Amino acid sequence: MNGKSIRYSVEEKLKYVQLVEQGMTVTSIETRFGIRHSNMKRWVENYQKDGIEGLKQKDTHHQYPVELKEEVTQKYLAGYTSYDQLAKEYQIPNIAVISRWVALYTSGKSLDTTRRKVIMKDGRKTTQLERIEIAQWIIAHQMDYTTAIQKFNVSQGQVYSWVKKFKQGGQEALEDRRGKAKEDHGQLSEKEKLILENKRLKAQLENMATEKAVILKIQELERRNAHKKIKFQTIKELLLEINEATGNTYTIGLLCKYTKVPRSSYYKWANGVRSKRTIDNEAIVDYMFKLEEEHDYIYGVESLTMYINTKTKYHAGHNKVRRLMKENGIEASIRKKKHDRHAEHKDQILANLLYDKDTGHHFNSGQSNQVWVTDCTELRYGSKSQYKLRLSAIKDLHDHSIIAWQIADTETSALVTDTLQLALKVTNGQKPKILHSDQGAAYTSGEYNTLLAGTGIKHSMSRAGTPGDNSPMEAFWSHMKDEFFAFKKNSFKR
């Protein structure tokens, strides 16, 4: 099935209902004819109650009072019933109605009406300046597409397309080239560029200030031995404070992003909605903390699941225990799982813009600051080469000179990001059209790619397992180590 809703005629519904009356099970009908189990169950119940009239499509729109919505929602959140049971008890024709009420209530929205707002299907006409501004705003606000759609009154398809194009091709990629020349064709004026840069920097400043405030508030609450829901308390207190960078209050969207808390979860906590499931989960988490602290955090998912199911009155599966551990920061101190960094960052892996299958590599640039390449290498030093550092550098393919370099203990997104920022400072803000790197974890990180997209630089990447795609940097590392470190490494002391 394609997942789309299928409308059945009264005759078709009656045929399937009669099969049930003849002894065929609902499950068999679902398997054989592809009719959803919930649909068949509802048709049978409606037919038994109202006969053939119960199978007809109802075109009337039901209006439910707010009190009824709140009563149904509270019953569901209490954890003692299900959508199906509530729909039958209150004669609500579709469980999706109840699901929508619960979603509204737990996200802190009003239940006065649940009619959906008109969603723009075709979007609206925009200029290149607007598209660049929207793409930069989304990137600066940690890819918050939902808020952008409401803020700028555009469609979902538009914003996803603009951000993708902006990341891959910069400002020029958002130029409208359809049909005849449009008003926004051509290069942006200097004034327009300054306006865009100003808005981008303001949004970036708001993000940095919010992230800093979240970190400081969490540290403050930890010193005060605050409630274990420390992230929720952080959001609650910061919502009452002023963001010094903007002069306005902190926004709930950014606070939830930097605390990594779903907005609906915060509203549930803030509104005091505690279902039986929530109470049980809190008791399980308390038990896990107690057990781990008594045994130096040596237990993982398997062991904790066994203890919960055998030593307490609660029952929990592996997935539930794993989720509760992740949500509450419980982590075993031994046998930690190794991560596939390439799989985690596969969305950031881009095409190689310096290679063509017909003409090969293009490692020459006619002008300076047009194409840069970057890489990191390990430097060993000491009498026995027992110490090591990571060196990050950026080279200009015009004259193959090193523009900027940075050193750190390990290769991280912060190291390569700092190197790029230094390079932009050295060149007085002159940006290359392309910056090429390998597929290392630091170069596929969100922090690094967000900086590239924000500055309008196209990111090019080597193919997997092909170091020759970045041979200008590989050759530089080889010569540098042969000509310098091979003779002097013993003279370097820690």
Buried (B, 14 or more C-beta within 10 A) or exposed (E): EEEEEEEBEEEBBBEBBEBBEEEEEBEEBBEEEEBBEBBBEBBBEBBEEEEEEBBEEEEEEEEBEEEEBEEBBEBBBEBEEEBEEBBEEBEBEBBEBBEBBBEBBBBBEEBEEBEEEEEBEEBEEBBBBBBBBBBBBBBBBBBBEEBBBEEBEBBBEBBBBBBEBBBBBBBBBBBBEEEEEBEBEEEBEEEBBEBBBEBBEBBBBBBEBBBEBBEEBBEEBEEEEBEBBBBBBBBBBBBEEEBEBBEEEBBBBBBBBBBEBEBBBBBBBEEEBBBEEBEBBBBBBEBBBEBBEEEEBEBBBEBBBEBBBEEBEEEBEEEBBBBBBEBBEBEBEEEEEEEEBEEEBEEBBBEBBBBEEEEEBEBEBEEBBBBBBBBBBEBBBEEEEEBEBBBBBBBBBBEBEEBBBBEBEEBBBBBBBBBBBBBBEEBEEEBBBBBBBBBBBBBBBEEBBBBBBBBBBBBBBBBEEEEEBBBBBBEBBEEBBEEEBEEEBEEBEE
